[in-house]
């Protein structure tokens, strides 16, 4: 391993390479600054990354001219790039998260030449910790020929499988820049009703997965009130502290990503209750299906009266990704006593459009097929669709739609 300046780490990446940058809250900001400053040295680089909850600083200069960005997650911060629809700048790969390690590998459809990760400083045992973001990063480190690490003094040392040996790192740089944080946002009054409906579906002794956002985070905090609940989720956010502090048993938390405040990261530093694992574990439908009472809680942009949901696009514009929702829905369907929940408000934020629609909007994609959807929750109640006929599904969904749109939805059935 060579400890170098950030500019030297950028120079180590060969032009024409395919390089993975980390997602979630693991922005290697010192590296990104050097990358943007020296991006002209590249003419045909491909940068690969999933969902970043940080700043996407590496996209500031040279996109479409010096490098191409390939992703399986269209985050809100880069939505404008997908509206531009310029294939020289950005490509989207429809990819469920359980397939990431099969697709991005040596000899696979996407083969990595290099990877950049952000880690803790070196530890006494000759390792560094991936800290708040293990996800796909352990796998990428195993697959790439060149490994660059940004040692950040603010990165916590987490448990589970977060460690990588120093000898696996080729170049390292040092940083004391703040870690990226994730703000769950303010709750709306209608969120409280949604949360209560969701909690009513979670049995004692359940193992729960949650998506990200204000509603899932507040559900997480309230799960401590249900006896024997454990967490097995791709990502957990700020209310993890409330859950663990309030649980009346030795709760287990298994996750791949931590997203929240510096206080959350400090809480997780060396915390034995939190086990970080790679995406091949956190998104394995087969392994999750073996858990009894596995409960999956996710959301959608819109759901039609057949029950099929779109969680990725506004019309034809990609605004999100396949993510892991279908992995978890599949696991819950096979779990003894399991249930999958799609929780969402009944309307858009401005109240002008129903999120329960007669049919998906033109250009929209089906993220979750109708035969996979189980429980749908809005502030107006719960629709249980599994095993129901098309007419029964439509009737239940109309019953939990906003009252202003129920007549219109019913008329669409005629």
C-alpha positions as CSV (number, residue, x, y, z in Angstrom):
1,X,0.0,0.0,0.0
2,X,1.2,3.5,-0.9
3,X,0.1,6.6,1.0
4,X,-0.2,9.3,-1.6
5,X,-1.7,12.7,-2.3
6,X,-5.2,12.7,-3.8
7,X,-3.9,13.8,-7.2
8,X,-1.6,10.8,-7.3
9,X,-4.5,8.4,-6.6
10,X,-6.4,9.9,-9.5
11,X,-3.4,9.5,-11.7
12,X,-3.2,5.8,-10.9
13,X,-6.5,5.2,-12.7
14,X,-5.8,4.3,-16.3
15,X,-7.9,6.0,-19.0
16,X,-10.5,3.7,-20.5
17,X,-11.0,2.0,-17.2
18,X,-14.3,1.1,-15.5
19,X,-14.0,2.4,-11.9
20,X,-16.6,2.1,-9.1
21,X,-17.2,5.0,-6.8
22,X,-19.0,4.4,-3.4
23,X,-22.6,5.2,-2.8
24,X,-24.8,5.9,0.2
25,X,-23.0,8.2,2.7
26,X,-19.5,7.1,1.9
27,X,-18.4,10.0,-0.3
28,X,-14.6,10.1,-0.6
29,X,-14.7,13.9,-0.8
30,X,-10.9,14.5,-0.9
31,X,-10.6,12.1,-3.8
32,X,-13.6,13.6,-5.6
33,X,-12.0,17.1,-5.4
34,X,-8.8,15.8,-7.0
35,X,-10.8,13.9,-9.6
36,X,-12.7,17.0,-10.7
37,X,-9.5,19.1,-10.7
38,X,-7.7,16.6,-13.0
39,X,-10.6,15.1,-15.0
40,X,-9.1,16.3,-18.3
41,X,-6.5,13.5,-18.2
42,X,-9.4,11.1,-19.0
43,X,-11.0,10.7,-22.4
44,X,-13.0,7.5,-22.1
45,X,-13.4,6.6,-18.4
46,X,-16.5,4.9,-17.2
47,X,-17.6,5.6,-13.6
48,X,-20.0,3.1,-12.0
49,X,-22.0,3.8,-8.9
50,X,-25.3,3.1,-7.1
51,X,-27.4,5.5,-5.0
52,X,-25.4,8.3,-3.4
53,X,-26.9,10.2,-0.5
54,X,-24.0,12.7,-0.7
55,X,-23.2,15.5,-3.1
56,X,-22.2,13.7,-6.4
57,X,-19.2,16.0,-6.4
58,X,-17.5,13.9,-9.0
59,X,-20.1,15.0,-11.6
60,X,-19.1,18.7,-11.4
61,X,-16.7,18.7,-14.4
62,X,-16.1,16.6,-17.5
63,X,-19.2,14.4,-17.6
64,X,-19.9,13.4,-21.2
65,X,-16.5,14.8,-22.4
66,X,-14.0,13.0,-20.3
67,X,-16.0,10.2,-18.6
68,X,-19.3,8.5,-18.7
69,X,-21.5,7.7,-15.7
70,X,-23.3,4.4,-15.4
71,X,-25.7,3.8,-12.6
72,X,-28.5,1.5,-11.4
73,X,-30.1,4.3,-9.2
74,X,-31.3,7.7,-10.5
75,X,-31.1,9.8,-7.3
76,X,-33.0,13.1,-7.0
77,X,-29.8,15.1,-7.1
78,X,-29.1,13.8,-10.7
79,X,-32.6,13.8,-12.0
80,X,-31.8,16.6,-14.3
81,X,-29.3,14.4,-16.1
82,X,-32.0,11.8,-16.9
83,X,-34.3,14.6,-18.1
84,X,-31.6,15.6,-20.6
85,X,-31.5,12.0,-21.9
86,X,-27.9,12.4,-23.2
87,X,-26.4,8.9,-23.7
88,X,-22.9,10.4,-23.8
89,X,-23.3,11.5,-20.2
90,X,-25.4,9.0,-18.3
91,X,-26.6,5.4,-18.8
92,X,-29.1,3.6,-16.5
93,X,-28.9,-0.1,-15.9
94,X,-32.2,-1.7,-14.7
95,X,-30.8,-3.9,-11.9
96,X,-32.3,-5.3,-8.7
97,X,-29.8,-5.1,-5.9
98,X,-29.6,-8.9,-5.4
99,X,-28.1,-9.1,-8.9
100,X,-25.4,-6.4,-8.4
101,X,-22.7,-8.9,-7.3
102,X,-23.6,-11.2,-10.2
103,X,-23.6,-8.5,-12.9
104,X,-20.6,-6.4,-11.7
105,X,-17.8,-8.9,-11.5
106,X,-14.8,-10.3,-13.3
107,X,-16.1,-11.8,-16.6
108,X,-19.5,-10.3,-16.0
109,X,-21.5,-7.8,-18.0
110,X,-19.8,-5.0,-16.1
111,X,-16.2,-5.8,-15.2
112,X,-14.4,-3.4,-12.9
113,X,-10.8,-2.3,-13.3
114,X,-10.7,-0.1,-10.2
115,X,-12.6,0.9,-7.1
116,X,-12.5,3.8,-4.7
117,X,-13.8,3.3,-1.2
118,X,-13.9,5.5,2.0
119,X,-12.7,3.8,5.2
120,X,-11.6,4.3,8.7
121,X,-7.9,4.9,9.4
122,X,-5.8,1.7,9.7
123,X,-6.5,-0.4,12.9
124,X,-4.1,-2.3,15.0
125,X,-5.0,-5.6,13.4
126,X,-3.9,-4.4,9.9
127,X,-7.3,-3.7,8.6
128,X,-9.5,-0.7,7.8
129,X,-13.3,-0.6,8.3
130,X,-15.8,0.3,5.5
131,X,-17.7,1.9,8.4
132,X,-21.1,3.2,7.4
133,X,-21.1,1.7,3.9
134,X,-20.4,-2.0,3.3
135,X,-23.1,-2.7,0.7
136,X,-21.5,-3.7,-2.6
137,X,-18.1,-2.3,-1.6
138,X,-16.5,-5.4,-0.2
139,X,-17.5,-7.2,-3.4
140,X,-16.1,-4.4,-5.5
141,X,-12.8,-4.5,-3.6
142,X,-12.6,-8.3,-4.3
143,X,-13.3,-7.8,-8.0
144,X,-11.2,-4.8,-8.9
145,X,-7.6,-4.9,-9.9
146,X,-6.8,-1.4,-8.4
147,X,-8.1,-0.4,-5.0
148,X,-7.9,3.2,-3.8
149,X,-9.0,4.0,-0.2
150,X,-9.6,7.3,1.4
151,X,-8.8,7.0,5.1
152,X,-11.2,9.3,6.9
153,X,-10.6,10.1,10.6
154,X,-14.4,10.5,11.0
155,X,-15.3,7.1,9.7
156,X,-16.6,4.8,12.5
157,X,-15.3,1.2,12.9
158,X,-18.3,-1.0,12.6
159,X,-18.9,-4.6,13.3
160,X,-19.8,-7.6,11.1
161,X,-18.0,-7.8,7.8
162,X,-16.8,-4.3,7.4
163,X,-13.1,-4.9,7.5
164,X,-10.7,-5.1,4.6
165,X,-7.0,-5.9,5.0
166,X,-4.5,-3.1,4.3
167,X,-2.6,-5.3,1.9
168,X,-5.6,-5.3,-0.4
169,X,-5.3,-1.5,-0.9
170,X,-2.9,-0.2,-3.6
171,X,-3.2,3.5,-2.9
172,X,-4.5,5.4,0.1
173,X,-5.1,9.1,0.8
174,X,-5.9,10.7,4.1
175,X,-8.9,13.0,5.0
176,X,-10.6,14.5,7.9
177,X,-13.6,15.9,5.9
178,X,-17.1,15.3,7.4
179,X,-18.9,12.2,6.3
180,X,-22.0,12.7,4.1
181,X,-25.2,12.8,6.1
182,X,-28.8,12.0,5.3
183,X,-31.8,14.1,6.4
184,X,-35.0,12.1,6.6
185,X,-37.1,15.2,6.2
186,X,-40.1,16.5,8.1
187,X,-43.1,14.2,8.7
188,X,-46.5,15.3,7.4
189,X,-49.7,15.0,9.4
190,X,-50.9,12.1,7.2
191,X,-47.7,10.2,7.9
192,X,-48.8,9.4,11.4
193,X,-51.9,7.5,10.1
194,X,-49.7,5.6,7.6
195,X,-47.2,4.7,10.4
196,X,-50.0,3.3,12.6
197,X,-51.4,1.2,9.8
198,X,-47.9,-0.2,9.0
199,X,-47.2,-1.0,12.6
200,X,-50.5,-2.9,12.9
201,X,-49.2,-5.4,10.3
202,X,-45.9,-6.2,12.1
203,X,-46.2,-9.2,14.4
204,X,-44.2,-9.9,17.5
205,X,-40.9,-11.6,16.8
206,X,-40.7,-10.2,13.3
207,X,-37.6,-9.5,11.3
208,X,-38.2,-6.2,9.5
209,X,-36.7,-4.5,6.5
210,X,-37.4,-0.8,5.8
211,X,-36.8,1.5,2.8
212,X,-35.6,5.0,3.3
213,X,-37.5,8.2,3.9
214,X,-39.5,9.9,6.7
215,X,-42.2,7.2,7.1
216,X,-39.8,4.2,7.2
217,X,-37.5,6.0,9.6
218,X,-40.3,6.8,12.0
219,X,-41.6,3.2,11.8
220,X,-38.1,2.1,12.7
221,X,-38.2,4.2,15.9
222,X,-41.6,2.7,16.9
223,X,-40.6,-0.9,16.3
224,X,-39.1,-1.0,19.8
225,X,-42.7,-1.1,21.0
226,X,-43.3,-4.5,19.4
227,X,-41.8,-7.4,21.3
228,X,-38.9,-9.3,19.8
229,X,-38.4,-7.4,16.6
230,X,-35.0,-7.5,14.8
231,X,-33.9,-5.5,11.8
232,X,-32.5,-7.0,8.6
233,X,-32.3,-4.2,6.0
234,X,-30.2,-2.9,3.2
235,X,-30.1,0.5,4.8
236,X,-31.1,2.0,8.2
237,X,-31.3,5.6,9.2
238,X,-31.5,8.0,12.1
239,X,-34.1,6.3,14.3
240,X,-31.9,3.2,14.7
241,X,-30.7,4.7,18.0
242,X,-34.3,5.0,19.3
243,X,-35.0,1.4,18.3
244,X,-32.0,-0.1,20.0
245,X,-32.3,2.0,23.1
246,X,-36.0,1.3,23.4
247,X,-36.0,-2.5,22.6
248,X,-36.9,-4.7,25.5
249,X,-34.7,-7.6,24.2
250,X,-31.2,-7.9,22.8
251,X,-32.2,-6.7,19.4
252,X,-30.2,-7.7,16.3
253,X,-29.5,-5.2,13.5
254,X,-28.0,-6.5,10.3
255,X,-27.6,-4.0,7.5
256,X,-25.3,-2.9,4.7
257,X,-25.6,0.9,5.0
258,X,-26.0,3.5,7.7
259,X,-27.5,6.9,6.7
260,X,-28.0,9.7,9.1
261,X,-26.2,12.2,11.3
262,X,-22.7,12.3,12.9
263,X,-24.4,11.3,16.1
264,X,-25.8,8.2,14.5
265,X,-22.3,7.3,13.2
266,X,-20.7,7.8,16.6
267,X,-23.5,5.6,18.1
268,X,-22.6,2.8,15.7
269,X,-18.8,3.0,16.3
270,X,-17.9,-0.3,17.9
271,X,-21.5,-1.1,18.7
272,X,-21.9,-4.9,19.0
273,X,-25.6,-4.8,18.3
274,X,-25.0,-3.6,14.7
275,X,-23.7,-6.1,12.2
276,X,-22.6,-4.8,8.8
277,X,-22.8,-7.2,5.9
278,X,-22.4,-7.1,2.1
279,X,-25.2,-6.8,-0.4
280,X,-24.9,-10.5,-1.2
281,X,-26.3,-11.1,2.3
282,X,-28.6,-8.1,2.9
283,X,-30.4,-8.6,-0.4
284,X,-30.5,-12.4,-0.7
285,X,-34.2,-13.4,-1.2
286,X,-33.3,-17.0,-0.4
287,X,-31.6,-16.3,2.9
288,X,-34.3,-13.8,4.0
289,X,-37.1,-16.3,3.1
290,X,-35.8,-18.7,5.7
291,X,-36.5,-16.1,8.4
292,X,-40.0,-16.5,10.1
293,X,-42.2,-13.4,10.0
294,X,-40.1,-11.4,7.7
295,X,-41.8,-8.1,7.1
296,X,-40.8,-5.8,4.1
297,X,-41.8,-2.1,4.2
298,X,-41.2,-0.1,1.1
299,X,-43.0,2.6,-1.0
300,X,-44.0,3.4,-4.6
301,X,-44.6,6.4,-6.9
302,X,-47.9,5.0,-8.0
303,X,-50.0,1.8,-8.0
304,X,-52.7,0.9,-10.5
305,X,-56.0,-0.8,-9.8
306,X,-54.5,-4.2,-10.7
307,X,-51.9,-3.7,-8.0
308,X,-48.8,-3.3,-10.1
309,X,-46.5,-0.6,-8.8
310,X,-44.1,1.9,-10.3
311,X,-41.3,2.9,-8.0
312,X,-38.9,4.3,-10.6
313,X,-40.2,6.8,-13.1
314,X,-42.3,9.9,-13.5
315,X,-43.7,9.1,-16.9
316,X,-40.6,8.2,-19.0
317,X,-38.1,10.0,-16.8
318,X,-36.0,7.8,-14.5
319,X,-36.0,9.2,-11.0
320,X,-35.1,6.2,-8.9
321,X,-34.2,2.6,-9.5
322,X,-35.3,-1.0,-9.1
323,X,-33.5,-1.1,-5.8
324,X,-34.0,-4.0,-3.4
325,X,-37.8,-3.8,-3.0
326,X,-38.5,-6.8,-5.2
327,X,-35.9,-8.9,-3.4
328,X,-37.6,-8.2,-0.1
329,X,-41.1,-8.6,-1.4
330,X,-40.1,-12.0,-2.8
331,X,-38.5,-13.0,0.5
332,X,-41.6,-12.0,2.5
333,X,-43.9,-14.0,0.2
334,X,-41.9,-17.1,1.0
335,X,-41.3,-16.5,4.7
336,X,-43.5,-18.3,7.2
337,X,-45.8,-15.6,8.5
338,X,-44.2,-12.9,6.3
339,X,-45.8,-9.9,4.8
340,X,-44.7,-7.2,2.4
341,X,-46.0,-3.7,2.7
342,X,-46.0,-0.9,0.1
343,X,-46.7,2.3,2.2
344,X,-47.4,5.6,0.6
345,X,-49.6,8.7,0.9
346,X,-52.8,8.6,-1.1
347,X,-51.8,11.7,-3.2
348,X,-48.9,13.6,-4.4
349,X,-47.5,16.3,-2.0
350,X,-49.6,19.0,-3.6
351,X,-52.8,16.9,-3.4
352,X,-53.5,17.3,-7.1
353,X,-52.9,13.7,-8.2
354,X,-53.9,10.4,-6.7
355,X,-51.1,7.9,-6.3
356,X,-53.6,5.1,-6.8
357,X,-54.4,5.3,-10.5
358,X,-56.6,3.4,-13.0
359,X,-53.5,2.5,-15.0
360,X,-49.8,3.5,-14.8
361,X,-48.9,6.7,-16.6
362,X,-47.6,6.5,-20.1
363,X,-43.9,5.7,-20.2
364,X,-44.0,4.4,-16.6
365,X,-42.4,1.0,-15.8
366,X,-43.6,-1.8,-13.6
367,X,-41.2,-2.2,-10.7
368,X,-43.3,-4.7,-8.8
369,X,-45.6,-7.0,-10.8
370,X,-49.2,-7.2,-9.6
371,X,-48.9,-10.9,-8.5
372,X,-46.1,-9.9,-6.1
373,X,-47.9,-7.1,-4.2
374,X,-49.4,-8.0,-0.8
375,X,-50.4,-5.2,1.5
376,X,-50.8,-1.6,0.3
377,X,-51.1,1.1,3.0
378,X,-52.2,4.8,2.8
379,X,-53.4,7.1,5.5
380,X,-56.9,5.8,4.7
381,X,-56.3,2.2,5.5
382,X,-54.9,-1.2,4.4
383,X,-55.6,-3.1,1.2
384,X,-54.6,-6.8,1.2
385,X,-54.2,-7.9,-2.4
386,X,-52.5,-11.3,-2.2
387,X,-54.9,-13.9,-3.4
388,X,-57.6,-11.4,-4.4
389,X,-59.3,-11.2,-7.8
390,X,-58.8,-8.2,-10.0
391,X,-62.2,-6.8,-9.0
392,X,-61.5,-7.3,-5.4
393,X,-58.1,-5.7,-5.7
394,X,-59.6,-2.6,-7.4
395,X,-62.3,-2.3,-4.7
396,X,-59.8,-2.5,-1.9
397,X,-57.4,0.0,-3.5
398,X,-60.3,2.5,-4.2
399,X,-61.3,2.2,-0.5
400,X,-57.9,3.5,0.6
401,X,-57.5,6.2,-2.1
402,X,-58.1,9.8,-1.2
403,X,-61.9,10.5,-1.1
404,X,-61.6,13.2,-3.7
405,X,-60.5,10.6,-6.3
406,X,-62.6,7.5,-5.4
407,X,-65.5,8.3,-7.8
408,X,-63.0,8.8,-10.6
409,X,-61.3,5.5,-9.9
410,X,-64.6,3.6,-9.6
411,X,-65.7,5.1,-12.9
412,X,-62.6,3.7,-14.5
413,X,-63.8,0.2,-13.7
414,X,-67.0,0.5,-15.7
